[in-house]
Amino acid sequence: MDPTEPSSSFEPSSAPPGAVSNPTSLLESGGAFLSSLIGGPRQTSLAANAAAATSPGDDDLERPLLDSLPSEEAALEQAAHAQPKPWPQLRCSSVSTHRYTPGLLAQELAAHGGSAPSSGGAFPLVTGLPSDTTAAPRIDPQVAASLPAKQGPAGAALAAEAAPRQQQWARHGRAVVAGVVDSAIALPLQLAFAAIIFRDPWFHSHLGSLVKLVVLSSALHQLTVTACSRMRFVVGQVQDVGLIFLSAIASAVVQQCVGAGVPPADTLATVLAAISLTTATVGIAIVCTGALKLARLVQYIPLPVVGGYLSYVGLFVLESGISLATGLQIRSLASWRQLADAQVLLKLAPALALVLLISLVMRRVRSPLALPALMLAAPLAFYGVLHACGLSLADARAAGWVSKPQPGDGEWRFWRAWSLYNIRDFPPSNIYLQALPSQLGKLATLLLFVAFGSSMDIAAIQADAPLELDFNSELMTIGTSNLVTAASGFGFTGSFIFSQTLFVLRMGADSRLMGLTLAAIELAVFMAPVNVMAYLPKFYFGGLTAWIGQDILKDWLLLAARRMAKVEYALLLATFSLVLLFGLEIGISVGIVLAALHFAYSYSRVHMTASTVVPSRSGAVRTFDQRTVLDMFLGRISAVSLTGYIFFGSSLNIMDTVVQIARSTLDSQPHLDAAAVAGAAAAGSLRTPAVGTPPQSPQQPGLPGLPSSASLRRHYDNVDQVLRGRKQQAGGGERARSAGSNGSAQLSRVAAALAESPRFLILDLRRVQGMDATAARSFVTLHSRLHRTGIQLLVTHLPGGRNEHIRRRLAAQGLALVQPPASAGPVCPWFPTMDAACQHCENVFLAAAVTHGLCPPPARRMSLAQVLQANLELPRSALCGEERDFLLAATLLERFTSKQELRAGSVLFGVGAPSEDIFLLESGTVVCQVDFALSSAASRAQLPALPAELQPPRVPRRVTCEAGSILGELDFFLQRPRSFTAVVQAPGSAWRISRRAFQSMAESDPATLNLLQQMVLRATSLSAAHALEALDRVSHTL
């Protein structure tokens, strides 16, 4: 092949980290004890792997993401035992950046010095989740092994029948345990959320009853999502995204009612009605959004605006926690001066200690039961201190450590909860309707953020869940749950809780019994005639609430600075400041305007984002037989080039287009699971004899489930050529008849090699000018979606230069980018050029072809006979006859050649040199550097005369030639000077055929000349076909 032909790639040239300190060892031991009671092994860590890893460099962005991945040996062991993913961290807050960047959990653990959690868990895990709600779960090997051994066929039948039943009981048992564990987290959170919503001092006398209403709302949310969601393991509760708006609405309604002289009972009824109507409106809007399939529209809110709002949420929640712990009203920065008092600091100290203890447990203890155990241990410790000091609960209440009982607490009956509305007639005249219209601005903003947060919850769950979720359907489920709670009269906005949902998933609780258990516990708390707030210490609620607030502030004011561009982070701070100064509606509106102006400025500098399918062949020059075989695999590569600036508004459309391209070009290719191939090989139904040898058995059944010969010919090129070449290699006579009788086996080998090979989607980011954090996050979702469908994502053009910030942005959002060799799954391989990515794919395909005997393996050194056979045998050239002795042909051709040693770094020939030789590479590697702008004498003379600003872009191309390649033939036959430079990369040797030897061959041995011309003609024709294909694709991009 001559590299001056248009290349189809068009490419330019100490202690283990998992050690637990003394303050938390008791909690970890407690988690192990509870795990042993449940019956599963205690969760272990990969501390040894983390300790053996080298410390990451400052410029290695992906290393923190990869520290949580097992070593190569551990990865192989996990694949063999089908171990699940690590435990997700139970986070009290659902608005941290970990929801918007799901892959960053490992990065935070590595940054804190902790080890990556292991794949094991405290509970026996389900080996696989069904793809729909009706499929039966897989049998756990532990359950099957625990069945009593019985003799005879009857015993085997009983064991086979009992295994699914025991597996089902185990699954339901895990679901009940998961519901109980989740309740230990959810109930304290609901109490804290109630205190935040009803933060105004006016509600203090009603707080005991109002807490019950929030718990009831969470129970209704859980029951609805359990019944309607496709995910049997989902957790849905009152969520913290809308707490500020609900609190603002409640406080504003109280102020208006008090100002208008409305009686207290009617004021409370008006507040409950306003909050329920708000929740109902949010539910209707979300249901309509899902029904109209408009889920993507709610994600158009810029991430900096969301971050600014959530930073304010963190500050608001932190102030609420301090208020709960101290009894003061902390509502502004100026009010923080009240903390400069010894008595106040004494009450605040236990809350701060609880914040530090929660942070320590979340960072250092890997047991999934650690946080629930801490939630139960904190009140018990408080009462233990009271008992040790000889104090009673009444003394603690008198000193302000525990809330005093409110009048009527002992008379609470849950069926009287609706009497809080104080309805005397219909329509109710006691509701002060004049206070409702002024809340419409808060309602509109609340709708946007609840819908946005719900979409991100679904995306975070989808990243780890084994089910393909329908965003619009799940949004409708969330909207329905809000409508149900609003219909009860006590509606508080809620959504999926992604961290608890993933926690339940890792426990293997794939049963709706988990949600029913959690809802039943919450309903029991609602119905209990006890005011929980009057028995738990104030620092307990204050510390838990303050921890949520500081966690949100840390994520969005500190960690976000590393995950966003400087301009985006400045927009986040601006939105946060505006909300502080001017309120929610004005601050968020101005933040959106500023983000739109920033986008307009960025958009004006670059072109619109576009995606184009581009050529997907490498510039590597291979032997004709290898190129023929690779043509069959070409349909398993799809390359897409992205152009322009990818931002929060266009990223969803771009990703959908890429997925559509992948599915339309790759999903049509048959795919066989590797386990099926291995099983067929073990059963003897698939053998791969060496190329050129007959099958060992006259009848060899193909693999069941492989595509038919007609399907192969319809989807793949060169199938007939490869099969015909295999038959020709078998020879004539008896071997030919044997090969003909075994044609189905040969077809099975071709089909198995195609189906066993992976499918690749290459994303070319060379022309991408930039992307924001929202667009970078969409690449994480794209990688997960493609991985679930068996397609490997490869990314090109990321090292240094203009695209360095793109690589940093992708890594910050959780896409672990590594250079091969890299396994598929949580990492995404990247390559400096498209040519390198295509060559990687071709090497994988060649390995599959060699494994199934479709072609000989690539050789570093080839004899002249092997070079002739590789370029003339598959399929056999018409001029070679039925029986060609390639050894004899090589002996005849070698008379007209001379050997030339190739030294690394030497120039074989340069641009403009006389083209008096053809080279056949015996060994070594030669890199051809092609500059099409200087390929002719006319262009070399004209370009220097052009001004610098008018010079066309000059991008040198690199084409790699290895053993068996033909080099320099095009210029030789066109009788023109060399149009490119050939440099030896790896030492070796080559056969050189000079023009004088060529003429001598024509005179003395025409048959050998015909053979040489046939080899050159076949290689040049194939290269021309590839070039025309590439030119056709590129022409559509101009």
N, C-alpha and C positions, 0 to 999 in steps of 0.2 A: 504493500500500500504506500502511496505517496502522500505525505501529510499536507501538501499544498491544496489538496481537495478540501472543501469546507468541512471542518470537523463538526460532527453532529452535536457535540457537547457545547461548542461555542464558549470555551473557557479561557480566561487569562491565566498568563503564568502566576512512771511513778505509781500512785494507788490506782486501782481500777476505777474508770469513770463511773461505774455503777455503785460505788461504795456509798453507804448511807451513814450519816453522822448520828451521834447519840440522841439528839432531840427527836429524831424521827424513827429510830429503830423500833421503838415500842409500837408505833402505828403500823410499820411494815410487818412486825411480828403478829400484830392483831389481824392484819389482812391475811397473813398466811394461815392463822388459826381458823378464821372464817372460811377460807378456801378449803381447808381440810374437812371442815364440817360439811361443806357442800359436796365434797367427794372428788374434786379435781386437783391436779397438781398445782403447786404454787408457781406463779409466773417468774421466769428467769430472765436474765438480760444477756446481751451480747457484749459483756464487758471485755472479754478477752480480745474480741475483734477490734473493739474501739481502742483498747490499750495498745494493740500492735500497730494501729494506723499512725502514719506520720502526721505531725501537726500541719494544718493547712497554711498555705502562704496567703499573704494579704491580697494577692491578685487572683487567687483561685476562687472564683465565685461559686463554683458548683460543689466544692469540697464539703461545706457545711451540710448540703443537701444529701451528699453521698455518704457522710459519716454514719448515718442511720441505716445504710444498706449493708447487708451481710457481705462477708468476703466471698471470693469465687467458690471456695470449697463449701462454705455455708449455704451459698445460693443454690449450688447443686443439690445439697442435702435437703434444703427446703423444697426444691422442685420435686425431688423424689418422694417426699412424704406429704406433698400438697399442703404445706403449712400455711396458715392465713397471715394476713398483714398484722403489723404491731398494733397494740392497744392504742386507741385514740385517747387523748388527754381529756378528762372531764373538766370543762370550763364552766364556771358559773355564769359568765357573760356570754351572750350569743352575738355580740356586735364587735368582737375583736377582729383584727385583720386576719386571723387564722381562718375565718369563714370566707373572706374574700380571696385569700391565697391559701388553699387547703394544703399545699405541699410544704408549707413552711414550719410545720410542727417539728420535723427533724432538725431544721436549721436552728430553732430556738433551743432545743435540747443540746445540740453541739455547742452553741454559743455559751450555754450555762455550764458546760463541762460535764453534763450528764451523759450516760450511755444511752444508746438507742434501745428502746424496749424490744424484747424478743417477740418472736412470733407465737410463742406459747401463751397460755392464759391461765387464769385461775379456775377456769371451767372447761370441761371437755367440749370442743367446738364442733359445730355441724360441718361436715366436710364439703358441703356445697349448698348454695341456696337455689331453689327452683326458679325457673324463668317465668313462671306464672303461679297464680295462687292455687291452682288445682293440682300441680305436679307433686308427686310424693318425694319426701326428702331422701337423700342418700343414706345408706346404712353406715353408721359410725363403726370403724373397725374395733374400737374398744368395747362397744356394746355387743358386737358379734362375738368377740373373744370371750366375753363374760358369760355367754350362754352355756348352760350345762351340756357336757358332751353326752350324746345318746348313741346307742349302737343300732345299726341297721338302717334301712331306708326310711322307716317310720320315724326314727329319731331325727334323721336329717331333715325330713319334711317339717317336723314340729319346730326344729331350730330355725329353719328358714322362715316359718310363719311367725315365730316369736320375735325375730330380730326387728322387723319393722315396727311391731307394737312397742317393744322396749325403746327403740329409737324415738318413737313419737312421745312416749312418756318422758324420756330424758329431755326432749326438746321443750315440752310443756313445763317441766321442772325448772329448766334454765330460764324460761320466760317469767315464771313466778318470782324466782330469785332476782332477776333483772328488774322487775317492777318494784320489788321491795327496796333494792339498792337505789334505784332512781328516786323513789319517794323520799329517801333520806336527804337527797339534794334538792328536790323540787319543793318540798314543803317549806323549809327555811327561806328559800328564794321567794316563794309566794308571799310569805309574811313580810319580807323586806320590801317587795314590790308594792304591797298594799300600803306600807308606811310611806313610800315615796309618792304614790298617787295621791294619797290623802295627807299630804305634808302640812297643809294649812292648819294652824292651831285650832280652828273652828271644829275640825273633825275629831279632836282628841277624845271627846266623850263618846264618840260612836265608833272608835277604831276597832274595838273587839268584834262588833257585828260586821264591819266593812271588811275585815280580814277574812271572815267566813265567806263573804261574797266573792272575793278574788279566788279563794280556793275552789269554790263551786264552779266559777268560770273556767279554771284550769281543768277541772274534772270533765266538764262538758267539751272543752277543746279536745281532750285526750280521747274521749269516747267517739267523737265525730271523726277524727283522723284515723282512729283504729278501724272504724267501720268503712270508711270511704277510700282511704289511700291504698295504692297498690303495694306499698311497703308494709308488711305485717309487723315490722320492728320499729315503726316510727314513733317518736315522742313529740307530742304537740301540747304546748302550755301557753299561758300568758307570757308575752315576750317583752323584753326591756327596750326594744326599738321605739315603741310608742309611749313609754312611761312619761316622758317630759310633756308630751302634748296632752295626755290624759290628766296629768297633774295640773297643767296650765288651764285646761278647760274647767276642772273641778274648782280651782281657786278663783277663776274669773267669775264663774256662776255664783259662788258664795258671795263674792264682793257685791255683785249686782243685786242679789236677793237681799242681803243685809242692808244695802243702801236703799232699797225700795220698801223695807219694812216687812218682808215676807217672814212668816213664822218659821221657827227652826225646823219643825217637822216637814213643812212644805219646801223649805230650802234643801233639805236632804233628798226629798223626792225629786226635786228639779235637777239636782246634781246627778242622781242615778239615771234619770231619764236622758239627760244630755249625753252621758257617757255611753249608755246603751244605744241611743240613736246614732252616735258617732261610730260605734262598732258595727252597727247594722249597715250604715252607709259604706264603710270600708269593705264589709263583706260583700255587699251587692256589687261594688265596683270591681273587686278582685274576681268574683265569679264571672262578671261580664268580660273582663280582660281575658280570662282563660277560655270562656266559651267562644269568643271572637278570635282566639288564637293570636292575641296581641302581647304575649308574655315578653317578647323582646323589647317592646316599647318602654316598659318600666325600667329597663336597664340603661336608658339613655341619660340618666342623671350622672353627671361627672363624678368620678371617685373623689377628687379633692373637696367637693361640696359635701359629699357623704361623710368624708373624714372630718371636716370642720364641724358638722352637726354632731357626729358621734363623739368628738372631743368635748363638746359642750355637754353631751349626755354623761360622759365620764365625770366632768367637774360637778354637774348637778347631783349625780349619784353619790360622789364623794362627800359633798356638803350635806346630803341627806343622812349619810352614815354617821358623820360627826354630830349632827343634830340629834339622831336617835341615841347615840351613846352619852351625850352630855346634857340633853334636855334644852339646849340653846337653839335659837333660830339662826342658822348660818345660811344666808341667802345672797350675799354679795361678798366681794373681796374685803370691803371695809368691815364687815361683821366678823371676820376672822380674828379681829383684835380682842374679842370676848374670851378667846382661849388663853389669854395671858392671866390666868388665875390658878392658884394652887389646887383648889377643890375641883375645878373643871378639868385640869390636867390629870388629877387622880382618877376621875371617872373615864377619861379618854385613854389612859394608859392600857387597861385590859383590852380595849378595842384595837389599839395599835398592835398589841402583842398577838392578838388573834389574826390580824392582817399578816404579820410577819410569819406566824406559824402556818397559815394557809399557803403563803408563797413558798415557804420551805418545803412543805409536803408536796405541792404541785411540781416543784423543781426537782426534788431529790428522790421521792418515793415513787416507784413504778407500779405498785399494787393498785388495781382498779378499786379496791375497797378502802383505800387510804382516806380519801376525802369524805365519803359517807361516815367512816369511823370517827373522823375528827368532828363532824357536825353533831354526832351523838355524844362525843366525849366532852365537848366544851361545856354544855350545861351541867353535866354530871360533875365536872371538876369544880364548877362554881358552887354547887350545893355541897360538895365535899369540903371546900374552904369554909363555907358558912358553918357546917357542923364542927369543923376543927376549931373554929373561933368561938363556938358556943352561941352563935347568932341564929335567929329564926327568920322565916320568910317575911314576917311582919317587920322585923328590924331592917331587912334589906329594902323593903318597900318604903319604909319611913326615911331611909337614907338616900332614896332615889336610885337605887341600883336595879330595881324591878318596878315595872308599871303597876300602879294601884288598880284594883278591880273597879270597873265602871258600874254605875247603877243599872241593874237589869241583867248583868252578866249571868247570874245564876238562873234567870228566868228564860234563857235562850231556848227556843224550840225551833228547829229548822223549818217546820211548816209555817211558821209565822214570819219567815224572812220577808215575804212579799208585803207584809203590813208596813214595811218601811216606806212604801210609796204613799201611805196615808190617803188612799183613794176613797172618796166619799160619793162620787157621782161619775157619770160617763156622758160625754168625754170629761176627763178629770179636770176640774177647775182649779185644783190646788197646785198644778204645775205652772211655774212662772215662765210662760213661753217667750216673753220679751227678752229673756237672757240668752236665748239660743241663737238668733241670727248673727250675733257678734262673734260666734265661734266658728263661722264658716271658713275663715282664713286658716285657722289651725287645723280644721278638718281636711282641707285640700292638701296641706303639706303633710299631715299625718298619713293620708292615703298614699302619697308618693313614696314615703319612706317605708311604710309597712309592705307595700307591694315590692319595692326594691329589695328590702331585707328578706322577704319570703323567696324571691327568685334566687338570691344568693345562697339561702339555706338549701334550696333544692339543688343548686349547682354544687355546693360543697358535699352534699350527700351523694350526688351522682358520681363524683370523682372517686369514691371508694365503694359504692354499692355495686353488687353484681347484676342489678337489674337495669335495663334501659328505661329511664323514666321519661314520661311525657310531661314537660314543664307546664303546659296549659292545663292538663288534667289535674296535676298536683296543686296548681294555683287555685283551681276550682274547689278542691278539697279544703284548702286553707280558707277561702272565702266562705264556704259552707259552714265551717266550724265557727267563724265569727258571726254568721247569721244565727246559728243555733244558740250561741251564748247570748246574743242580743235578744232573741225571742224569749229567753228565760227571764228577761228583765234585769239581768246583772251581767251585761256584756263588757268584757275588757279585751282589747285587741290581742290576738295571739297568732302563733305560727309554729312551724316545725322548730324543734331545738336540735340543731345539727350535731353538736358534740355528744349529747346524750343518745341521739339516734345511732350514731356510729359506735358509741360504747356498747349499746345493746346488740348491735350487729356483730361486734367482735366477741360478745359472750355467746353467740350462737343461738340467741333467743328469737328464732324465726317463727314466732307464733303471736297471734293477736291476743293471747292470754296475758302477755306482758302489759299491753296497754290497758286491758281490763283490770289487771291487778293494781296498777298505778292509779287508775281512776277510782277504783273501789276504796283505796286507802284515803284518797283526797275527799271522797264523799263521806267517809267515816269521820274525818276531821271536821268537815262542814256540819255534820249532824250532831257531833258531840256537844253537850251542854256546858262547855268549858271555854273560857277565853284564854287561848294559848299565850297571848301577849302578857297576861298577868302572872305567868309562872316562869317565863324565860327572862334572863337578865338583859338589860338594855344594851350592854356592850356586845352581846351575842348578835343582835340584829344590826347594831351600829358597825361592828367589825366586819360582818359579812357584806353589808352594803358598801362600806368603805373599800373593801378589797375589790369588789366589782368595779367601783369607780376608778381606783388607781390602776387596775388592769386595763381598762379602756383607755385611760389617759396615756399609759405607757405605750400601748400599741399605736395610738393615732398621733400622739405628739412627739414620741421619741423614735420608735421603730419605723414609723412611716417615712421618716426623713431618709432612710436608706433604701426604701422601696419605690420612691417616686423621684421624678425629675425635680430640680430646684424650683422651677417655675410652678409645678403642680403643688409642691409642698408650700410654697408661698401663698398659693390660692387657698390651700387648706387653712393656714394660719389666718388669712384674711377673713375667711368665712367664720372661723371660730371667734375672732375678735368682733366681727359685725353682729353675730348672735348675742355675744355678751353685752354689747353696747346698745343695740336697737331691738332686740327680741328675735324670736324664732322666724316669724314670717318675713320681716324685712331682711334679716341677716342671710337667710337661705336664698331669697329671691336675688339679692345683690350678688351672692356667691355664684349663682347660676349665670347671671349676666356676665360676670368677670370671666368665668370659664368659657362662655360662648365667645367673648372677645378674644381670649387667648387662642381658641381654636381658629377663629377667623384670621388671625394674624399668621398662625402656622399654616393654615390652608392656602393663604395667598402666596406662600413661598414655594409650594410644591404642587405637583399635579395630583389629581384624584387617584385614590387607591384602585388598582385593578389586579386581576389575577388571570394568568394565561398558561395554558398547557404548553410546555416547551419540550424540545427533544430530550430523550433520556438514554442516550448511548454515550459511553465514555470514549476518550481519544486513544485508548490502548489498542495497538495493532496486534492482533492475534492471528493464529493460523486459521486457514479456511474452515477446517472442521469445527474448531471451537466457535468461530463466528456463526457458522450454520446452526450449531446447537443453541447458541445464545439467542438467535432470532426466535426460537420457540418460547423463550422466557421473557421476551420483550414486553408482552402484555401484562406482566406482573410488576412493572415499574410505571409509575405515573409521576411526572415532574411538573410542578406548578411554580410559576414565577410571580411574586407579588411586587407591585410597583406603587410608589408614592408614600403617603403618610397614613398610617393606620391609627385611628383614634377611636374613642369610646363609641361613637355613633356608627362607624363603618365596620368595626371588628366582628360583630355578629353576622352581618351579611357576608363578609369575606370568609369567615370560618364555615358558614353554611355552604358557600360555593365550593370551598375546598373539599368538604365532606361529600358534597354531591359529585364532584369530579372523581373523588376516590371511589365512591360506590359505583358510579357508572362505568369506570374504566377497570376497576380491580375486582369488584364483587362478582362480575361475570365469570371470573376465573375459578375453576374448581379448586377446592381446598380440602385436604385430607388431614385429619388430626394425626400428630406424630405418634400417639399411642396406638392408633389403628395400624399404622405402618409397622411399628415395632412388634405388635402382636401377630401380624401376618407373617413377618419375617421369622419370628420364633416358631410359628406353626409350620414353616417350610413352604408357605405359599408364595414367597417372593425370594428369588435368588438373583444375584447380580454377577454373572460371570465376567471375566475380563474381556475387553474388546477384542474381537477377532477369534474368539473361541466359541464352539457350539454349546448350547445348553446341556446340562448334565442329565436331564430327564426329557424324554420326548413329549411329555405333557406337563405343563406347569400352569396351574390356574392363576388367573389374575386376582388382584385384590378386590374384594367385594366393595361396591360403592364407588369404584373409580368410573370416570366418564367413559362413554363409548368412543370407538374410533371416529365415528361421524362427528361427535361433539368435539373431539380433539382437533380434527381438521377444520372445524368451523371456527374455533377460538384461537388456534395457534398456527404459526407459519412453520414450514419446513418439516412437518411431522412425517410426510411421505419420504422426503429426502433422507431423514435420519433412519427411518425404518429400512429404506432401500439400501442405505449404506451398511447397516448392520447385516442385512442378508448377503450383500456382496462380500463383506469381510468373512462370512462363513465359508466362502469358496464354492466350488462346483461339486458335481457328483453327489456322493452320499451326504456330504456336509450340507450342500445346498438344499437337498430334500429335507434334511433334519431341520435346517433353519426355516424352511418354508412351513413345515408342520408346526413349528413353534412360533408362528407369527403373532398369535394372541399373547404369548408370554412377553415377546418384545414390546408389543403395544402396552402391556401392563407396566413394563419397566419405564417406558416413556411417560405414561400417565402418572405413575407413582413419583417419578422425579419432578414432574410439573406440580402435582398436588402437594408434595412434601415441601417444596421450596416456599419461602416466605413471600409476602407481597409488600412492596415498598411504596411510600409516598414521599417524594423529595420536595421540600419547600426551598425555593431559591429567594433569599432575602437581599440579593446584591443591589437591587434598585429600590429597596425600601429606605425612605429618607428618615423615618423615625416612627415611634409608637409611644402611646401613653400607657399608664399603669393598667387601665381597664383593658386595652387591647392586648397587653402582655399577658394578663390573666386569662384571656380567652384562648391563648395558645396552650395553657395547662389543660383546659377542658378539651381542646381539640386532640391533644396527645392521648388523653384518657379515652375519648370516644373511638379513636382509631385503634388503640390497643385492644379495646374490648371486641372489635370486629376482626382482629387478627392482622391488622395492617401496621407495619412498622414505619414510624415517622422519622425522617432524616432532614436535618437543617443544614444549609450551606451558607457560606459567606458571612461568618461571624467573627473571625479573629482580627482584633485591632482595628485601627483606622476609623473610618466614619461609622462603621457598624458596631464598634466596641460598646457604645452605650446601649444598643439593642440587646446585646448579649447580657449586659449587666441587668437590664430591666427584666428580661426573661428569667434570669437566675433568681432575682429578688422576688419574683412572683411565684417561684416554686418549681420551675421547669429545670430539672437537673440535666445540663448539657455536658456531654463527655465526648471525647474522641475515641474511635474504635481502637482496640477491641472493646465493645460494650454490649452487655446483654440487653434484650428488650425488656420492657416493663416500666419501672419507675424512672428510668433514665432515657434521654433522647440523644442519640449520636449526632454529632455535627462534623462537618467537613469544611476545609477552607475554600473548596471550589466545587462546582457541580460535577466536573469531571471526576474528582476523587470520590464523590458519593456514588456516581454511576459505576465506577470501577469496583467499588466495594460491593455493590449489588451483583455485578457480573461475576465477581469471584465467588460469592455465595451460590449463584446459580451453577457455575462450573463445578463447584464441589458436589452439588446434588447430582449433576450429570455424570460425573466421574464415579460417584458412589453406586449409581445404577447402571454403570457400564455403557453409557451413551457415547463417550469419547475418552481418549486416554488423558491422564492427568497432565497438566502443564509441566514441561520439563525445563530445567535451567540450561541444559545442553542437549542438542539434537544432532543426530547424524544427518547427512545429506539425504539418505533414503527416508528417514523419518520426516524430513521437511517436505519431500515430494509426496509422501503418503498423506501427510496432514493437509496438504493443499489440493490433492487430487482425488482422495478416496471417498469423502463424505459429502454428497454422493459421488460415485465414481465418474470421472470425466469420460465423455464419449470417445475421446481419442486414446484412452488407455486400454480399451479392449476388455474382454471378460477376465483375462488373467494377466496381470501386469506384475512383472518382477521389479519392484522398486529398488532392490539392491543392485540389480544390473543397470537400471536406468541411472542410479546415482553414480555408478562407476563410469558410465559413458559421459555423464555431464561433468564429472569432476575433472576430466581431461582438459576442459576449457575454462577451468577456474583456477584462481590462486588464493592461498590463505593469507589473511591479513589480521594481525593481532590488534586488539582494541584495548587501549590503556585509558583508565578512568580519567576524565577531565580533558582528554584530547578532542580536537575538532576533526570529525571525519571529513567534512567539507563545509564550506560556507556559502553565503548568498553571492551569486554572480560567478561562482567557480564553474569550469566546464563540466558538463554532465557526461562523462565518458565511461561510467561504470554502473553496474547494478550490484547490490549487496544482498546476500542471503545470510541472515544472522544464525551462527551456530550456537553462540552463547553470549551472555552479557546483556546490557541494556543500553539503548541509544535513545536520547531525547531529541526530538525535532522541534525547534523553535521557529514558528511560522508567524510572519508579519505580513498579512495580505496587502497592507498599504505599500510595502516595498518589494512585492513579489515579482514585479516586472521592471525592466530597465527604464521604461517611460515613467513609471511612478517614482522610481528612485531619482530621476532627473527633475521631475516637476515639483515634488513636495518641498524640497528645500527652498524653492523660490517663493512659496506662499508665506504670507505673514503668519506670525504665531497664532493670532486669534482665529485664523481661517484654517488652521491645520486640522484635518479630520482626526477623530479619536483613534489612537493606535493602541491596540490591545493584543500583545503577542499571545499566540496559542501554543500549547505544549501537547505533543503527541508522543507517546511512549511506545517503542518497538522492542520486543523481546525475542527470545529464541524462536526460530521458524518464520520470522517476519521477512517480507521483501521490502527493500528500502531503495528509493531513488529511481524507481522505474518510470514514473510519469515524465520527469524532465528528460530521462534517457531516450524514451521513444519520441517525445516531442522535439528532441534535438535543440533544446534551449538551455541557457545557463541555469545553475541551481537557483531555486526560488526560496530556499529556506536553509537554515543552519542545522547540522546534525552534530550533537555533542555526546560523547560516550559518558554515560552515567555509572555503569558498572562494568568492570573489565571483562573481556571475552574475546571472541574471534568471529570472523565472517568469511564466507566465500565471495570473492570478487570476480565478476564477469565483465571484462573490458569490452569496448566496442570492437576492437580488433578480434578478440576471441569470439564475439558474437558473429562477426562476418565469417570467420573460419568455420564455425559450427554450421552456418547456413550452407557452406560449400561442401563440407566433408560429412556431416551427419544431420541431414534434414529432420530425421525422426526425433532426435534429441531436441532440436530447435523447436519443433512443433510442441513437444512436451513442455518446454520452458515457456513458450508463448501461451499455451493453454493455462498454465499455472498463473501467469501474470494477468491474463485476460479475466480469469475467474475472480481473482482478488480485486482487480480494478472495477469490475462490474458490480461486485457486492458493495464496494466503497461508494461507487456512484449512486447505487440505489439508496444507501444510507444518507448520502449527502442530499439527494433530492427530497427524501422524507424530511430531513432537518430544515431544508430551505422552505418547504411547503408550510411547516409549522411556524417558522420564524416570520414568514411573510404575513401571517395573520396577526402578528403582534405589532406591525408597523402602522 
